[in-house]
């Protein structure tokens, strides 16, 4: 139903990453250096700078690889928000259920795949970024670029007290939009509850109500209904947290049904949200601008 079955644990990819980093600059260092070299401390369209900085963090994550399939799913949810919903629905299932793909992303054997050498797995992840992640980032900026507020008041001699938005990467919300931040928080909660498993069928129904808000009603109304009435699915969703088969099915269900709806929610909200400069520190609050 969801592709290949339960994964097996072998040597931790973090060990292999440490070995690689001892030989050359780390992926994180390279990307951070590139962001710093290409950017500015106070860009006119600060929201573009914030979005780009968060996307760079997601690039580091995927290029370095993931420890578990759950970590991969959590990254996919984060990516959906910061790519502003510019991913295909089918991509989520392919990335989380296709053995060779998951094996390369986890840098170890998974499902029916025996895994790859560290070099081959790294090259696979680079190709994965080139084919899927960068195009999604490109489309996100294309739909977002003119929605980002141009903050130029500080350049006007008559507004000497106005200040630019400095260090956009320190801004609190994705793309400087509180509504996207709220959506991200709801989605993180909903995904975590599902992957942990529900205590009973009633807990599943309560979650089904909350996931409507987390998906901005983009999840099909029959999705949770089917999960409740189809006993095998319900048993897996409410199965023991330490049961490998139940965990595998919950993760696969999330990839097929939940994450695509989250992606559509991000796309629907991205261009309708209001921009606000906020680092979460009252001493660093800035102005706002509506793009609705």
C-alpha angles and dihedrals in degrees: 000000000000102000123255127013137245121334126235127221123240135151111345115254088220088068091053091046090054090051091051094047091055089062101044144004110297122252089245092054092049094050094043090050091050093049091050093047094048099040140066131228093236112024120186091237097042094175089064089054091050093048092048093049092052091047089053089057090053090051090056091052097053096041091052092047132231133275097218141010089249090057088052091053092048089052090050090054091049090047093052090058096044093044086052092235096303096138129102116252091233092055092073094057094043092051096048103034108034107096100217091046096048091044092055093044091050093039092227141076114294133174110330093344119100090206132239139262114274091254094051092046091051092050089049091054091049090051089047090055091048094048102039116007103046094046089052090051089048093053091046092056091043093058094037105041099091093036090065109096116247105227107201104141092106090060092060115094089216091060101053092151094056115106130205122236102265124204098004090197088071092061114117104226135056108266086354090284117130091200090059088049091053091047091050092051092050092048094048089052094047093048092047093050091050095047092048090053128236125272093227144339093279091056087054090055093048089051090048089060093049094046089063089068092041089057096037086240090300092123110093112259091232096052098086091035091059091045089055098047099039098080099203091054093045091050091054094046090050094036128123113292092230095049108110096206093049091047091051091052093048091051092048092047089052091052094048102040114009106043096048089055090050089052092053090048092055091050092050094049103038099081096037099054127101121244118234130176107224133143092183087254113108089214092062103046119139140185130291139223133195121223097181 
